Amino acid sequence: MASFNILALSLYLLSLHILSKTRLCLSLTTSDIHDLLPQYGLPRGLLPDNVESFTLPSSDGSFEVKLKTTCYVHFDDVVYYDKVIKGKMSYGSVHDVSGIQAKKLFVWLPVTGIEVSKADDGMVSFFVGPISEELPAKQFEDVPVCKRKVGQKLPHIAMQSPMRDVILVSLTSLAVPTSSGCNSRKFDPMKFFNNLRRFPVLVAGSSRPNLLMNCLLTLNIEALQLNLYL
């Protein structure tokens, strides 16, 4: 009788161990994890289509997602996903996120949190660096396709920089490109961004830089590499 109880206890503990492992790390198809997100009140298209494995939220909400490769996705902004994405999840929100970055102007900023609006207005708030913005949830209904590269790189300016894809600009003395040239005045980030998008990028190998490049070269650039996706 005692040996039977020991055997039963051993089998029970073994089953708990197996279930625990299964819960902690699930290697599922891409559709499985995206179908799981709505159960936590989140749009299914927040993650790209190359998910390899993931861990379900633990008691404190911590989770981890592993992708097959790093990738870029184009929503309103270009978004970069690292191979490992971590954070803490509660119903309708994700915070303490690492492994996701969004490109604002021409600077990569970390996405630190995502919240679905409690007002039931179909909006999702994204916390990117020091700013936040709302986007329609319908943008994230479909699972986005992962791309290894998005956009076109401009040639390097000056010498190599140890900080890839980052350009640091003195915000006190920027020139704002306009159709008539570069006007030196107080920096307006949104106007600067909108004007940049109006002009085509410099064609690699061109012997004559266009207005955009001329304006960019007048900026007080403190970093040494420029990598724009316009």
ZATI-469390 format. One record per residue: residue in one letter; chain; y, x, z of N, C-alpha, C in turn. Coordinates in Angstrom, 2 decimals, always signed. Example, Ala and Ser with C-alpha at 12.3 -4.5 7.8 and 13.67 -1.06 7.14 Angstrom:
! ZATI-469390
<ketor a,A,<-5.69,+13.19,+7.80>,<-4.50,+12.30,+7.80>,<-3.30,+13.20,+7.80>>
<ketor s,A,<-2.25,+12.85,+7.08>,<-1.06,+13.67,+7.14>,<+0.03,+12.90,+7.87>>
This chain:
! ZATI-469390
<ketor m,A,<-1.20,+0.83,+0.00>,<+0.00,+0.00,+0.00>,<+1.26,+0.87,+0.00>>
<ketor a,A,<+1.20,+1.94,+0.84>,<+2.35,+2.84,+0.94>,<+2.59,+3.54,-0.39>>
<ketor s,A,<+1.48,+3.97,-1.05>,<+1.62,+4.66,-2.33>,<+2.18,+3.72,-3.40>>
<ketor f,A,<+1.80,+2.44,-3.32>,<+2.33,+1.45,-4.27>,<+3.83,+1.27,-4.10>>
<ketor n,A,<+4.26,+1.22,-2.82>,<+5.70,+1.07,-2.54>,<+6.49,+2.28,-3.04>>
<ketor i,A,<+5.90,+3.47,-2.85>,<+6.57,+4.69,-3.31>,<+6.69,+4.69,-4.83>>
<ketor l,A,<+5.60,+4.27,-5.51>,<+5.61,+4.21,-6.97>,<+6.64,+3.20,-7.47>>
<ketor a,A,<+6.67,+2.03,-6.82>,<+7.63,+1.00,-7.22>,<+9.07,+1.48,-7.03>>
<ketor l,A,<+9.30,+2.16,-5.90>,<+10.64,+2.68,-5.62>,<+11.03,+3.74,-6.65>>
<ketor s,A,<+10.07,+4.59,-7.01>,<+10.34,+5.64,-7.98>,<+10.70,+5.04,-9.34>>
<ketor l,A,<+9.94,+4.02,-9.75>,<+10.22,+3.36,-11.03>,<+11.59,+2.69,-11.01>>
<ketor y,A,<+11.93,+2.08,-9.87>,<+13.23,+1.41,-9.73>,<+14.37,+2.42,-9.85>>
<ketor l,A,<+14.23,+3.57,-9.15>,<+15.27,+4.59,-9.20>,<+15.38,+5.18,-10.61>>
<ketor l,A,<+14.23,+5.34,-11.27>,<+14.25,+5.86,-12.63>,<+14.97,+4.91,-13.58>>
<ketor s,A,<+14.71,+3.61,-13.41>,<+15.37,+2.62,-14.27>,<+16.88,+2.61,-14.04>>
<ketor l,A,<+17.29,+2.76,-12.76>,<+18.72,+2.82,-12.47>,<+19.36,+4.03,-13.12>>
<ketor h,A,<+18.64,+5.15,-13.10>,<+19.16,+6.38,-13.70>,<+19.34,+6.20,-15.21>>
<ketor i,A,<+18.35,+5.60,-15.85>,<+18.41,+5.39,-17.30>,<+19.55,+4.44,-17.65>>
<ketor l,A,<+19.68,+3.35,-16.88>,<+20.75,+2.39,-17.14>,<+22.11,+3.03,-16.94>>
<ketor s,A,<+22.21,+3.89,-15.91>,<+23.47,+4.57,-15.64>,<+23.85,+5.47,-16.80>>
<ketor k,A,<+22.88,+6.23,-17.31>,<+23.15,+7.11,-18.43>,<+23.54,+6.31,-19.67>>
<ketor t,A,<+22.86,+5.21,-19.86>,<+23.17,+4.36,-21.02>,<+24.57,+3.82,-20.93>>
<ketor r,A,<+24.99,+3.44,-19.72>,<+26.33,+2.88,-19.53>,<+27.40,+3.94,-19.70>>
<ketor l,A,<+27.11,+5.18,-19.23>,<+28.13,+6.21,-19.23>,<+28.40,+6.76,-20.62>>
<ketor c,A,<+27.37,+6.85,-21.44>,<+27.58,+7.41,-22.76>,<+26.80,+6.62,-23.79>>
<ketor l,A,<+27.51,+5.92,-24.65>,<+26.88,+5.09,-25.66>,<+27.18,+5.66,-27.04>>
<ketor s,A,<+26.13,+6.09,-27.74>,<+26.29,+6.54,-29.11>,<+25.99,+5.35,-30.01>>
<ketor l,A,<+27.03,+4.66,-30.42>,<+26.90,+3.42,-31.17>,<+27.53,+3.57,-32.54>>
<ketor t,A,<+27.36,+2.58,-33.35>,<+28.05,+2.57,-34.63>,<+29.52,+2.30,-34.40>>
<ketor t,A,<+30.32,+2.62,-35.40>,<+31.76,+2.43,-35.27>,<+32.12,+0.99,-34.96>>
<ketor s,A,<+31.44,+0.05,-35.61>,<+31.77,-1.35,-35.41>,<+31.48,-1.79,-33.98>>
<ketor d,A,<+30.48,-1.19,-33.35>,<+30.14,-1.58,-31.98>,<+31.30,-1.31,-31.02>>
<ketor i,A,<+31.87,-0.12,-31.08>,<+32.95,+0.21,-30.15>,<+34.20,-0.62,-30.47>>
<ketor h,A,<+34.46,-0.87,-31.72>,<+35.64,-1.65,-32.06>,<+35.47,-3.12,-31.69>>
<ketor d,A,<+34.25,-3.59,-31.73>,<+34.00,-4.96,-31.28>,<+34.08,-5.07,-29.76>>
<ketor l,A,<+33.93,-3.93,-29.07>,<+34.00,-3.92,-27.61>,<+35.45,-3.99,-27.11>>
<ketor l,A,<+36.37,-3.41,-27.85>,<+37.77,-3.36,-27.41>,<+38.37,-4.73,-27.09>>
<ketor p,A,<+38.13,-5.77,-27.91>,<+38.68,-7.09,-27.58>,<+38.20,-7.64,-26.24>>
<ketor q,A,<+37.03,-7.19,-25.77>,<+36.56,-7.62,-24.46>,<+37.46,-7.10,-23.34>>
<ketor y,A,<+38.22,-6.05,-23.64>,<+39.19,-5.50,-22.69>,<+40.61,-5.92,-23.06>>
<ketor g,A,<+40.74,-6.92,-23.92>,<+42.05,-7.44,-24.29>,<+42.84,-6.55,-25.22>>
<ketor l,A,<+42.16,-5.68,-25.97>,<+42.83,-4.73,-26.86>,<+42.43,-4.96,-28.31>>
<ketor p,A,<+43.33,-4.69,-29.26>,<+42.99,-4.85,-30.68>,<+41.88,-3.89,-31.09>>
<ketor r,A,<+41.00,-4.33,-31.97>,<+39.86,-3.52,-32.37>,<+40.25,-2.35,-33.27>>
<ketor g,A,<+41.45,-2.39,-33.84>,<+41.86,-1.33,-34.76>,<+42.67,-0.22,-34.14>>
<ketor l,A,<+42.60,-0.07,-32.82>,<+43.35,+1.02,-32.17>,<+42.70,+2.37,-32.42>>
<ketor l,A,<+41.40,+2.37,-32.72>,<+40.68,+3.61,-32.97>,<+40.25,+3.67,-34.43>>
<ketor p,A,<+40.18,+4.88,-35.00>,<+39.75,+5.01,-36.40>,<+38.26,+4.76,-36.57>>
<ketor d,A,<+37.82,+4.87,-37.80>,<+36.44,+4.48,-38.13>,<+35.41,+5.60,-37.96>>
<ketor n,A,<+35.77,+6.71,-37.34>,<+34.83,+7.83,-37.24>,<+34.42,+8.13,-35.80>>
<ketor v,A,<+34.31,+7.09,-34.97>,<+33.90,+7.27,-33.57>,<+32.43,+7.70,-33.53>>
<ketor e,A,<+32.17,+8.75,-32.77>,<+30.80,+9.25,-32.63>,<+30.13,+8.72,-31.36>>
<ketor s,A,<+30.85,+8.76,-30.25>,<+30.31,+8.26,-28.98>,<+31.45,+7.93,-28.04>>
<ketor f,A,<+31.15,+7.22,-26.97>,<+32.19,+6.88,-26.00>,<+31.56,+6.58,-24.65>>
<ketor t,A,<+32.38,+6.67,-23.61>,<+31.96,+6.28,-22.27>,<+32.72,+5.03,-21.89>>
<ketor l,A,<+32.04,+4.10,-21.30>,<+32.70,+2.88,-20.82>,<+33.58,+3.20,-19.62>>
<ketor p,A,<+34.61,+2.40,-19.38>,<+35.47,+2.65,-18.22>,<+34.68,+2.68,-16.92>>
<ketor s,A,<+34.97,+3.68,-16.09>,<+34.33,+3.79,-14.79>,<+35.07,+2.92,-13.78>>
<ketor s,A,<+34.77,+3.12,-12.51>,<+35.38,+2.28,-11.47>,<+36.90,+2.39,-11.44>>
<ketor d,A,<+37.43,+3.57,-11.81>,<+38.89,+3.74,-11.83>,<+39.48,+3.52,-13.21>>
<ketor g,A,<+38.66,+3.06,-14.15>,<+39.14,+2.77,-15.50>,<+39.07,+3.92,-16.47>>
<ketor s,A,<+38.61,+5.09,-16.01>,<+38.56,+6.27,-16.89>,<+37.55,+6.09,-18.01>>
<ketor f,A,<+37.91,+6.54,-19.20>,<+37.01,+6.47,-20.35>,<+37.20,+7.70,-21.22>>
<ketor e,A,<+36.27,+7.92,-22.11>,<+36.36,+9.03,-23.06>,<+35.76,+8.61,-24.39>>
<ketor v,A,<+36.45,+8.92,-25.46>,<+35.98,+8.62,-26.81>,<+35.89,+9.93,-27.59>>
<ketor k,A,<+34.78,+10.14,-28.27>,<+34.60,+11.34,-29.09>,<+34.53,+10.92,-30.56>>
<ketor l,A,<+35.34,+11.58,-31.38>,<+35.34,+11.34,-32.82>,<+34.53,+12.42,-33.53>>
<ketor k,A,<+34.08,+12.11,-34.72>,<+33.32,+13.09,-35.50>,<+34.21,+14.25,-35.91>>
<ketor t,A,<+35.45,+13.94,-36.24>,<+36.43,+14.96,-36.63>,<+37.81,+14.51,-36.19>>
<ketor t,A,<+38.74,+15.43,-36.12>,<+40.14,+15.05,-35.93>,<+40.59,+14.31,-37.19>>
<ketor c,A,<+41.59,+13.46,-37.05>,<+42.01,+12.73,-38.24>,<+43.41,+12.16,-38.09>>
<ketor y,A,<+43.94,+11.69,-39.22>,<+45.25,+11.06,-39.28>,<+45.10,+9.62,-39.77>>
<ketor v,A,<+45.91,+8.74,-39.21>,<+45.94,+7.34,-39.64>,<+47.41,+6.96,-39.82>>
<ketor h,A,<+47.70,+6.18,-40.83>,<+49.08,+5.76,-41.08>,<+49.26,+4.31,-40.69>>
<ketor f,A,<+49.96,+4.08,-39.55>,<+50.41,+2.75,-39.17>,<+51.88,+2.68,-39.58>>
<ketor d,A,<+52.79,+2.29,-38.71>,<+54.22,+2.43,-39.00>,<+54.60,+3.91,-39.02>>
<ketor d,A,<+53.94,+4.69,-38.17>,<+54.11,+6.14,-38.12>,<+52.77,+6.79,-38.45>>
<ketor v,A,<+52.83,+8.07,-38.75>,<+51.60,+8.83,-38.90>,<+51.07,+9.13,-37.50>>
<ketor v,A,<+49.81,+8.82,-37.26>,<+49.20,+9.01,-35.95>,<+48.05,+10.00,-36.07>>
<ketor y,A,<+48.03,+10.96,-35.15>,<+46.98,+11.98,-35.14>,<+46.02,+11.71,-33.99>>
<ketor y,A,<+44.72,+11.75,-34.28>,<+43.68,+11.58,-33.27>,<+42.93,+12.90,-33.11>>
<ketor d,A,<+42.86,+13.39,-31.89>,<+42.06,+14.58,-31.60>,<+40.59,+14.18,-31.54>>
<ketor k,A,<+39.69,+15.17,-31.46>,<+38.26,+14.86,-31.42>,<+37.87,+14.17,-30.12>>
<ketor v,A,<+38.62,+14.43,-29.05>,<+38.33,+13.81,-27.76>,<+39.57,+13.06,-27.29>>
<ketor i,A,<+39.40,+11.78,-26.98>,<+40.49,+10.93,-26.50>,<+40.12,+10.42,-25.12>>
<ketor k,A,<+41.03,+10.59,-24.17>,<+40.76,+10.16,-22.80>,<+41.88,+9.26,-22.31>>
<ketor g,A,<+41.61,+8.52,-21.25>,<+42.62,+7.67,-20.65>,<+42.02,+6.78,-19.58>>
<ketor k,A,<+42.84,+5.87,-19.08>,<+42.39,+4.90,-18.09>,<+42.70,+3.50,-18.63>>
<ketor m,A,<+41.70,+2.65,-18.58>,<+41.81,+1.34,-19.20>,<+41.73,+0.23,-18.16>>
<ketor s,A,<+42.61,-0.73,-18.30>,<+42.51,-1.99,-17.56>,<+42.68,-3.09,-18.60>>
<ketor y,A,<+42.49,-4.32,-18.20>,<+42.53,-5.39,-19.20>,<+43.90,-5.47,-19.86>>
<ketor g,A,<+43.92,-5.30,-21.17>,<+45.16,-5.42,-21.93>,<+46.03,-4.18,-21.95>>
<ketor s,A,<+45.58,-3.08,-21.35>,<+46.41,-1.88,-21.35>,<+45.58,-0.61,-21.23>>
<ketor v,A,<+46.15,+0.47,-21.72>,<+45.56,+1.80,-21.59>,<+46.69,+2.74,-21.16>>
<ketor h,A,<+46.45,+3.55,-20.16>,<+47.47,+4.50,-19.73>,<+46.85,+5.87,-19.46>>
<ketor d,A,<+47.70,+6.86,-19.17>,<+47.26,+8.25,-18.98>,<+46.46,+8.74,-20.19>>
<ketor v,A,<+46.92,+8.35,-21.37>,<+46.19,+8.68,-22.60>,<+46.42,+10.15,-22.98>>
<ketor s,A,<+45.38,+10.80,-23.46>,<+45.49,+12.13,-24.05>,<+44.66,+12.15,-25.32>>
<ketor g,A,<+45.09,+12.95,-26.29>,<+44.34,+13.07,-27.53>,<+44.89,+12.26,-28.69>>
<ketor i,A,<+46.03,+11.56,-28.49>,<+46.66,+10.80,-29.58>,<+48.13,+11.20,-29.65>>
<ketor q,A,<+48.62,+11.47,-30.86>,<+50.03,+11.81,-31.06>,<+50.58,+11.01,-32.24>>
<ketor a,A,<+51.87,+10.71,-32.17>,<+52.55,+10.02,-33.26>,<+53.71,+10.87,-33.74>>
<ketor k,A,<+53.99,+10.79,-35.02>,<+55.07,+11.59,-35.59>,<+56.35,+10.78,-35.66>>
<ketor k,A,<+57.34,+11.21,-34.89>,<+58.66,+10.57,-34.87>,<+59.67,+11.54,-35.46>>
<ketor l,A,<+60.44,+11.04,-36.44>,<+61.28,+11.94,-37.22>,<+60.36,+13.00,-37.80>>
<ketor f,A,<+60.46,+14.24,-37.36>,<+59.52,+15.26,-37.80>,<+58.96,+16.02,-36.61>>
<ketor v,A,<+58.82,+15.32,-35.49>,<+58.28,+15.93,-34.27>,<+57.06,+15.14,-33.81>>
<ketor w,A,<+56.01,+15.83,-33.45>,<+54.82,+15.17,-32.89>,<+55.03,+14.89,-31.42>>
<ketor l,A,<+54.84,+13.63,-31.00>,<+55.00,+13.22,-29.61>,<+53.71,+12.59,-29.12>>
<ketor p,A,<+53.35,+12.82,-27.85>,<+52.11,+12.26,-27.32>,<+52.22,+10.76,-27.09>>
<ketor v,A,<+51.17,+10.04,-27.45>,<+51.05,+8.62,-27.10>,<+50.41,+8.57,-25.72>>
<ketor t,A,<+51.15,+8.09,-24.73>,<+50.67,+8.12,-23.35>,<+50.18,+6.78,-22.85>>
<ketor g,A,<+50.51,+5.69,-23.54>,<+50.08,+4.38,-23.06>,<+50.18,+3.31,-24.13>>
<ketor i,A,<+49.38,+2.27,-23.97>,<+49.36,+1.12,-24.88>,<+49.22,-0.14,-24.04>>
<ketor e,A,<+50.05,-1.14,-24.30>,<+49.98,-2.40,-23.55>,<+50.12,-3.59,-24.49>>
<ketor v,A,<+49.23,-4.54,-24.35>,<+49.33,-5.79,-25.09>,<+50.28,-6.71,-24.33>>
<ketor s,A,<+51.21,-7.32,-25.04>,<+52.21,-8.18,-24.40>,<+51.55,-9.33,-23.64>>
<ketor k,A,<+52.02,-9.55,-22.42>,<+51.51,-10.66,-21.61>,<+52.18,-11.98,-21.97>>
<ketor a,A,<+53.21,-11.90,-22.81>,<+53.93,-13.11,-23.22>,<+53.22,-13.85,-24.34>>
<ketor d,A,<+52.09,-13.33,-24.77>,<+51.30,-13.96,-25.84>,<+52.14,-14.13,-27.10>>
<ketor d,A,<+52.93,-13.11,-27.42>,<+53.77,-13.15,-28.62>,<+53.20,-12.31,-29.75>>
<ketor g,A,<+51.98,-11.83,-29.56>,<+51.33,-11.07,-30.62>,<+51.87,-9.68,-30.82>>
<ketor m,A,<+52.44,-9.08,-29.77>,<+53.01,-7.75,-29.88>,<+52.24,-6.76,-29.00>>
<ketor v,A,<+52.27,-5.51,-29.42>,<+51.64,-4.43,-28.66>,<+52.69,-3.35,-28.43>>
<ketor s,A,<+52.84,-2.90,-27.18>,<+53.81,-1.85,-26.85>,<+53.11,-0.50,-26.84>>
<ketor f,A,<+53.76,+0.49,-27.45>,<+53.25,+1.86,-27.47>,<+54.27,+2.76,-26.78>>
<ketor f,A,<+53.79,+3.58,-25.88>,<+54.64,+4.52,-25.17>,<+54.42,+5.90,-25.78>>
<ketor v,A,<+55.45,+6.37,-26.50>,<+55.36,+7.62,-27.25>,<+56.42,+8.57,-26.72>>
<ketor g,A,<+55.99,+9.63,-26.05>,<+56.94,+10.54,-25.46>,<+57.86,+9.79,-24.51>>
<ketor p,A,<+59.18,+9.96,-24.64>,<+60.11,+9.28,-23.74>,<+60.50,+7.88,-24.19>>
<ketor i,A,<+59.95,+7.41,-25.31>,<+60.37,+6.12,-25.84>,<+59.20,+5.14,-25.88>>
<ketor s,A,<+59.52,+3.88,-26.09>,<+58.49,+2.85,-26.27>,<+58.93,+1.94,-27.41>>
<ketor e,A,<+57.96,+1.37,-28.09>,<+58.26,+0.45,-29.18>,<+57.18,-0.60,-29.28>>
<ketor e,A,<+57.56,-1.75,-29.82>,<+56.62,-2.86,-29.99>,<+56.27,-3.01,-31.46>>
<ketor l,A,<+54.98,-3.24,-31.71>,<+54.49,-3.47,-33.06>,<+53.63,-4.72,-33.07>>
<ketor p,A,<+53.57,-5.43,-34.18>,<+52.72,-6.63,-34.26>,<+51.25,-6.26,-34.10>>
<ketor a,A,<+50.55,-7.02,-33.27>,<+49.13,-6.75,-33.04>,<+48.31,-6.90,-34.31>>
<ketor k,A,<+48.80,-7.69,-35.26>,<+48.05,-7.92,-36.49>,<+47.89,-6.63,-37.30>>
<ketor q,A,<+48.76,-5.64,-37.04>,<+48.61,-4.35,-37.72>,<+47.33,-3.64,-37.32>>
<ketor f,A,<+46.77,-4.05,-36.18>,<+45.61,-3.35,-35.63>,<+44.36,-4.23,-35.61>>
<ketor e,A,<+44.36,-5.26,-36.45>,<+43.20,-6.13,-36.52>,<+42.03,-5.46,-37.24>>
<ketor d,A,<+42.35,-4.66,-38.25>,<+41.31,-3.98,-39.02>,<+41.16,-2.54,-38.56>>
<ketor v,A,<+39.94,-2.05,-38.61>,<+39.66,-0.67,-38.21>,<+40.22,+0.27,-39.28>>
<ketor p,A,<+41.12,+1.19,-38.91>,<+41.73,+2.07,-39.91>,<+40.78,+3.17,-40.37>>
<ketor v,A,<+40.97,+3.59,-41.60>,<+40.16,+4.66,-42.17>,<+40.73,+6.01,-41.75>>
<ketor c,A,<+39.84,+6.87,-41.27>,<+40.25,+8.20,-40.84>,<+40.47,+9.10,-42.04>>
<ketor k,A,<+41.60,+9.81,-42.06>,<+41.89,+10.76,-43.14>,<+42.10,+12.14,-42.54>>
<ketor r,A,<+41.59,+13.14,-43.23>,<+41.73,+14.51,-42.73>,<+43.15,+15.03,-42.87>>
<ketor k,A,<+43.91,+14.45,-43.82>,<+45.28,+14.90,-44.04>,<+46.09,+13.74,-44.57>>
<ketor v,A,<+47.31,+13.58,-44.06>,<+48.19,+12.53,-44.53>,<+49.51,+13.15,-44.92>>
<ketor g,A,<+50.00,+12.81,-46.10>,<+51.33,+13.27,-46.50>,<+51.31,+14.60,-47.22>>
<ketor q,A,<+52.50,+15.10,-47.45>,<+52.69,+16.32,-48.21>,<+53.49,+17.30,-47.37>>
<ketor k,A,<+53.06,+18.54,-47.36>,<+53.76,+19.56,-46.60>,<+54.85,+20.20,-47.45>>
<ketor l,A,<+55.98,+20.45,-46.82>,<+57.02,+21.22,-47.47>,<+56.75,+22.69,-47.24>>
<ketor p,A,<+57.28,+23.57,-48.11>,<+57.11,+25.00,-47.88>,<+57.72,+25.42,-46.55>>
<ketor h,A,<+57.21,+26.50,-45.98>,<+57.73,+26.98,-44.71>,<+59.17,+27.44,-44.88>>
<ketor i,A,<+59.93,+27.29,-43.83>,<+61.29,+27.80,-43.79>,<+61.30,+29.02,-42.89>>
<ketor a,A,<+61.93,+30.09,-43.35>,<+62.01,+31.33,-42.59>,<+60.61,+31.87,-42.32>>
<ketor m,A,<+60.34,+32.30,-41.08>,<+59.08,+32.95,-40.76>,<+58.13,+32.00,-40.05>>
<ketor q,A,<+56.91,+32.45,-39.81>,<+55.89,+31.62,-39.17>,<+56.30,+31.25,-37.75>>
<ketor s,A,<+55.89,+30.08,-37.33>,<+56.12,+29.62,-35.97>,<+54.79,+29.46,-35.26>>
<ketor p,A,<+54.69,+29.84,-33.98>,<+53.43,+29.64,-33.25>,<+53.17,+28.18,-32.94>>
<ketor m,A,<+54.17,+27.31,-33.09>,<+54.01,+25.89,-32.80>,<+53.83,+25.14,-34.10>>
<ketor r,A,<+52.61,+24.76,-34.40>,<+52.30,+24.09,-35.66>,<+52.89,+22.67,-35.68>>
<ketor d,A,<+53.43,+22.30,-36.82>,<+53.92,+20.95,-37.07>,<+55.05,+20.52,-36.14>>
<ketor v,A,<+55.74,+21.48,-35.53>,<+56.82,+21.12,-34.62>,<+58.09,+21.84,-35.05>>
<ketor i,A,<+59.16,+21.14,-35.09>,<+60.45,+21.76,-35.35>,<+61.40,+21.34,-34.25>>
<ketor l,A,<+61.99,+22.31,-33.59>,<+62.91,+22.03,-32.50>,<+64.32,+22.14,-33.04>>
<ketor v,A,<+65.11,+21.12,-32.83>,<+66.45,+21.08,-33.39>,<+67.46,+20.88,-32.27>>
<ketor s,A,<+68.55,+21.62,-32.33>,<+69.62,+21.42,-31.37>,<+70.27,+20.07,-31.65>>
<ketor l,A,<+70.15,+19.14,-30.72>,<+70.63,+17.78,-30.96>,<+72.14,+17.67,-30.84>>
<ketor t,A,<+72.81,+18.76,-30.52>,<+74.26,+18.70,-30.35>,<+75.02,+19.04,-31.63>>
<ketor s,A,<+74.36,+19.64,-32.61>,<+75.09,+20.06,-33.81>,<+74.27,+19.85,-35.07>>
<ketor l,A,<+73.72,+18.65,-35.22>,<+72.95,+18.33,-36.41>,<+73.85,+17.79,-37.51>>
<ketor a,A,<+73.49,+18.08,-38.73>,<+74.19,+17.50,-39.88>,<+73.41,+16.29,-40.35>>
<ketor v,A,<+74.11,+15.22,-40.69>,<+73.46,+14.01,-41.17>,<+73.58,+13.96,-42.68>>
<ketor p,A,<+72.45,+14.00,-43.43>,<+72.54,+13.98,-44.88>,<+72.98,+12.62,-45.41>>
<ketor t,A,<+73.93,+12.63,-46.31>,<+74.38,+11.40,-46.98>,<+74.36,+11.65,-48.48>>
<ketor s,A,<+74.65,+10.62,-49.25>,<+74.63,+10.76,-50.71>,<+75.69,+11.74,-51.21>>
<ketor s,A,<+76.71,+12.00,-50.40>,<+77.78,+12.90,-50.83>,<+77.63,+14.30,-50.25>>
<ketor g,A,<+76.64,+14.51,-49.43>,<+76.45,+15.83,-48.86>,<+76.06,+15.76,-47.41>>
<ketor c,A,<+76.26,+16.85,-46.70>,<+75.88,+16.93,-45.29>,<+77.12,+16.84,-44.43>>
<ketor n,A,<+77.22,+15.82,-43.64>,<+78.38,+15.63,-42.78>,<+78.07,+16.11,-41.38>>
<ketor s,A,<+78.86,+17.05,-40.90>,<+78.67,+17.54,-39.55>,<+79.37,+16.61,-38.58>>
<ketor r,A,<+78.61,+15.91,-37.77>,<+79.19,+14.96,-36.83>,<+78.21,+14.74,-35.68>>
<ketor k,A,<+78.57,+13.86,-34.78>,<+77.70,+13.58,-33.65>,<+76.35,+13.06,-34.13>>
<ketor f,A,<+75.30,+13.58,-33.56>,<+73.95,+13.25,-34.03>,<+73.58,+11.80,-33.73>>
<ketor d,A,<+73.10,+11.11,-34.75>,<+72.59,+9.75,-34.62>,<+71.13,+9.79,-35.08>>
<ketor p,A,<+70.15,+9.78,-34.14>,<+68.75,+9.96,-34.52>,<+68.27,+8.95,-35.56>>
<ketor m,A,<+68.60,+7.67,-35.38>,<+68.10,+6.66,-36.30>,<+68.73,+6.80,-37.68>>
<ketor k,A,<+70.03,+7.10,-37.71>,<+70.70,+7.27,-39.00>,<+70.15,+8.50,-39.71>>
<ketor f,A,<+69.91,+9.56,-38.95>,<+69.35,+10.77,-39.52>,<+67.98,+10.49,-40.12>>
<ketor f,A,<+67.14,+9.77,-39.37>,<+65.79,+9.44,-39.84>,<+65.84,+8.58,-41.09>>
<ketor n,A,<+66.68,+7.55,-41.07>,<+66.76,+6.64,-42.21>,<+67.26,+7.35,-43.46>>
<ketor n,A,<+68.23,+8.26,-43.28>,<+68.74,+9.00,-44.42>,<+67.69,+9.96,-44.98>>
<ketor l,A,<+66.91,+10.56,-44.08>,<+65.85,+11.45,-44.55>,<+64.88,+10.71,-45.45>>
<ketor r,A,<+64.57,+9.48,-45.08>,<+63.57,+8.73,-45.83>,<+64.09,+8.28,-47.19>>
<ketor r,A,<+65.40,+8.33,-47.38>,<+65.98,+7.90,-48.65>,<+65.81,+8.95,-49.74>>
<ketor f,A,<+65.58,+10.20,-49.34>,<+65.55,+11.28,-50.32>,<+64.12,+11.79,-50.52>>
<ketor p,A,<+63.76,+12.14,-51.75>,<+62.42,+12.67,-52.01>,<+62.25,+14.05,-51.41>>
<ketor v,A,<+61.00,+14.39,-51.14>,<+60.73,+15.72,-50.60>,<+60.87,+16.75,-51.71>>
<ketor l,A,<+61.07,+17.98,-51.31>,<+61.18,+19.08,-52.27>,<+59.84,+19.31,-52.95>>
<ketor v,A,<+59.85,+19.37,-54.27>,<+58.62,+19.62,-55.01>,<+58.29,+21.10,-54.91>>
<ketor a,A,<+57.06,+21.40,-54.48>,<+56.65,+22.79,-54.32>,<+56.82,+23.54,-55.64>>
<ketor g,A,<+57.43,+24.72,-55.58>,<+57.61,+25.53,-56.77>,<+58.91,+25.26,-57.50>>
<ketor s,A,<+59.66,+24.27,-57.06>,<+60.91,+23.95,-57.73>,<+61.92,+25.07,-57.49>>
<ketor s,A,<+62.68,+25.42,-58.52>,<+63.66,+26.49,-58.39>,<+64.99,+25.97,-57.87>>
<ketor r,A,<+65.11,+24.64,-57.77>,<+66.38,+24.06,-57.33>,<+66.14,+23.06,-56.21>>
<ketor p,A,<+66.40,+23.44,-54.97>,<+66.20,+22.50,-53.85>,<+67.08,+21.27,-54.02>>
<ketor n,A,<+66.56,+20.12,-53.63>,<+67.35,+18.90,-53.75>,<+68.27,+18.71,-52.55>>
<ketor l,A,<+68.96,+17.58,-52.52>,<+69.94,+17.33,-51.48>,<+69.33,+17.38,-50.09>>
<ketor l,A,<+68.14,+16.80,-49.95>,<+67.49,+16.79,-48.64>,<+67.29,+18.19,-48.12>>
<ketor m,A,<+66.76,+19.08,-48.94>,<+66.51,+20.44,-48.48>,<+67.82,+21.15,-48.17>>
<ketor n,A,<+68.83,+20.95,-49.02>,<+70.13,+21.56,-48.74>,<+70.66,+21.13,-47.38>>
<ketor c,A,<+70.51,+19.83,-47.09>,<+70.99,+19.33,-45.81>,<+70.17,+19.89,-44.66>>
<ketor l,A,<+68.86,+19.92,-44.85>,<+68.01,+20.43,-43.78>,<+68.33,+21.88,-43.46>>
<ketor l,A,<+68.68,+22.65,-44.48>,<+68.97,+24.07,-44.27>,<+70.30,+24.27,-43.54>>
<ketor t,A,<+71.15,+23.24,-43.50>,<+72.40,+23.37,-42.77>,<+72.25,+23.02,-41.30>>
<ketor l,A,<+71.09,+22.48,-40.93>,<+70.89,+22.10,-39.55>,<+70.75,+23.33,-38.67>>
<ketor n,A,<+71.05,+23.16,-37.42>,<+70.88,+24.23,-36.45>,<+69.41,+24.27,-36.03>>
<ketor i,A,<+68.57,+24.84,-36.88>,<+67.13,+24.82,-36.66>,<+66.73,+25.98,-35.75>>
<ketor e,A,<+66.05,+25.67,-34.69>,<+65.63,+26.68,-33.74>,<+64.15,+26.98,-33.84>>
<ketor a,A,<+63.38,+26.07,-34.45>,<+61.99,+26.38,-34.73>,<+61.91,+26.94,-36.14>>
<ketor l,A,<+60.75,+27.46,-36.51>,<+60.66,+28.20,-37.75>,<+59.67,+27.62,-38.74>>
<ketor q,A,<+59.22,+26.40,-38.51>,<+58.32,+25.77,-39.48>,<+58.70,+24.32,-39.64>>
<ketor l,A,<+58.65,+23.84,-40.85>,<+58.96,+22.44,-41.14>,<+57.77,+21.83,-41.85>>
<ketor n,A,<+57.32,+20.70,-41.31>,<+56.17,+20.03,-41.92>,<+56.45,+18.54,-41.90>>
<ketor l,A,<+56.97,+18.00,-42.99>,<+57.38,+16.60,-43.04>,<+56.36,+15.76,-43.78>>
<ketor y,A,<+56.15,+14.54,-43.27>,<+55.38,+13.54,-43.99>,<+56.31,+12.36,-44.24>>
<ketor l,A,<+56.90,+12.30,-45.42>,<+57.89,+11.27,-45.72>,<+57.35,+10.34,-46.79>>
